[in-house]
């Protein structure tokens, strides 16, 4: 077995939807791709839990939705404190590991939940948020997504990148405050223009928590070789996404596959273009469906084996699985 750091999952929103439906799920064991039992079986060292908000969901206040998911995170950490503990400072990762506990890190997927308020952003930091995407798939006060604004988000496969609109004035204010607070800027879901805005204006390393290589799968959610090089130069970190549409290059989405062999190919491309140091894991578990060869977080040994078959050394597999991300967080939190 090998320790695992995962930069992104949508488990909190799935747990919130279940509670809203009056059918709450237990974090100890459930039918999702991530639960405590599966994390333990997968030998996880750290899981990032995103408070994910879909701005287009009818009748929902995005700030309330994010806070409700943060509340779920807090309840999980309190109820299962013998097995999993939160990360607020870099040293928490090692302390939790020494105590035999998995680390849970709180992140946000959709900066629009802050409603353009720097005060809300600062309170999110107080609540434990340590990484945030500026957008999801919808335009907000901060920036434009990599889905062209106004596009039907149900028909965005494989989608043309948005090269026209990026960070707004408020987005630049948020970036500066996030860097002051050491909330890591996450460029997954951000437009191509927004990516370059962050690359040019950031003073600290940033992450793409769940994105793959556009050279291998032409979806706009993936990074171009130029982006990968820019992230490598700035000490950034990318998380391999297990979603079939971001892994495979097929004429239609229904034909795309999510296999560990394809993940290993993307990892090899990241290594070739940006170097081994930038690669981590960003499963997108509980945010992806379809046929997944590695269909929950207990199955990570399958990916380790695929990386070895792709020519990665044992040292490199360890870097991809946890050491790169551990170093990144210890340097940047």
C-alpha positions, 0 to 999 in steps of 0.5 A: 500500500502507498499513502494517498493525498487527494486534492479534490472530491465532492463528497460534502455536496453529495452528503448535503443533497442526501440530508436535504432529501431526508435520507442522510448518509453516514460518513463511516460507510455509504454508497458514495465513492468516498467514506471513512472505511474506503479511505482507510482501505485506500491508505489515505493520508489526506483528503481535500473536501470541497464545499461545492456550490452549483450557482444555477441550482434553483432556490438556493443561496450559494453562501448558505449552501457552502456554509451547510457543507462546511458544517457537514465537514465540521460534524464529520471531523467531530464525530470521527475524531479518532480516525480523521482530523482537520488540517489548518496549518502545515504541521497538522498533516504530520501530527495527524499522520503520527497519531494514525489519523487521516487528514481532512482539508476544507476547500471551496469549489465555486468562489461565487459562494462568497458573493464578492465579499472579502469579509466572507472570504476571511471568515471562510479562512477562519472556518478552515478553508485552505484552497478555493477555485474562483469559479465552477461552470458559471460566471460570477463576481470574480471571474469567468469559467472555462465554459464559454459564458452563456453556454448550456453546461449540459452540452459542454463536451468537449467544449471550446476554451474561453480565451476572452474573459478572465478575472474581474476587478473583484477577482484580482482583489480576491487573489491578493487577499487569498495570497495574504491568507495563504488560501491556495488559488485553484485554477481548475474550472477557470477560463484560459484567460483567467488562468493567465491572469493568475499566472501573471499576477500571483506571487505564490504557487497555485494549484489545478486541483482536478485537471488533466492534459489538453494535449491528450484529451481536448476538453477545455477543463484540461491544461495546455502544455503552456499552462503546465510549463507555467505552473511548473515554473511557479512551483504549482501542483496539478491533480489528475482527474479520474473523469472519463471526459477529461481522460479520453479522446473520443468523438463523443462523451458516451464513448470516453473511458476512465481507466488507470492506463489513461490516467498513467498516460496523462501523468507521463505527459505532465512529467514530460512537459512540467516535470515529476514535481508538479503531479498529484491526484485530484480524483473528483470522486463523488462529482463524476459518474459513468464507467470508472475502472477505479470506482472508489477511493479504496482502489488506488493500488490499481493506479500505482500499478498502472504508473509502474507499467507506464515506466514510473519508478517507485520514487516517482509513484510515491511523489505522484501519490503523496509526496509532491502534494505534501511538500506543496501544502507544507510550503504553501499553507 
